[in-house]
Amino acid sequence: MSIQNFLVELKKNKWVDLSHEFGPNSPHFPKFNAASAKTIFTNEKDGFLVKEFSFVGQYATHIDPPIHFGAKSGEWVTDIPLKDLIAPLVVIDKSDVVKKNPDYSLTVADIKEWENENGLIPEGAFVAFRTDWSKRWPNQKLMDNLDSDGQKHYPGWSAEAIEYIYETRHAIANGHETYDTDTAVNQPTKGFIAEELVLRSGHYQVEMLTHLDEVPATGAIISVMTPKFEKAPGFPTRVIAYLP
């Protein structure tokens, strides 16, 4: 097949944007400053429009490279191999369970149940955990889901599930719709053990994905696109799923 025919066929398929649009009022980790945009040139005065942007790397839908959580130096966003930024997409849907229990952690049993229905997770896959938490965007309070004691409540991965997708199924990356890999209520006692397992093992992840409800459990391809800012330990990213 020629490249022209390949592109024609590819563009016939459905494409799904898995990234949030973001700005100064978007939900973000409370210790971070809100994003900002300052107009420094205008069409009316200067003949062209330019804005100056300010935001932290871990803002909105973003990529976390290994160095973000203490991996050896050199594993910045730009060090992730290009071929690892496109992969078969696996979507494990536990949104119905999360509706009843926002403190739910994805388990190995959940993944094996998914595999019984859809086949084994392919080597080199990007594994996404669907919870429909992204439907709370852009409401900061709904995303945080604080109780009266100030504890956040949102779902995450168990450490065992992370170990399974990487050590047994040899996935390339993982993603989710929440701020963190780890379930919020577990963080005060267990810390960020699941996130540490991802990043310190040399893998990357994408946080705060959206529109996973528009993607099938298997068969799609994911593409993760990031700017090439030097020595970035994270960056907002545009993530696209190409459906069969």
Secondary structure by P-SEA (a helix, b strand, c coil): ccaaaaaaaaaacbbbbccccccccccccccccccccccccccccccbbbbbbbbccccccccccccccccccccccccccccccccbbbbbcaaaaaaacccccccaaaaaaaaacccccccccbbbbbccccccccccccccccccccbbbbbbbcaaaaaaaccccccccccccccccccccccccccaaaaaaaaaaccccccccccccccccccbbbbbbbccccccccbbbbbbbbcc
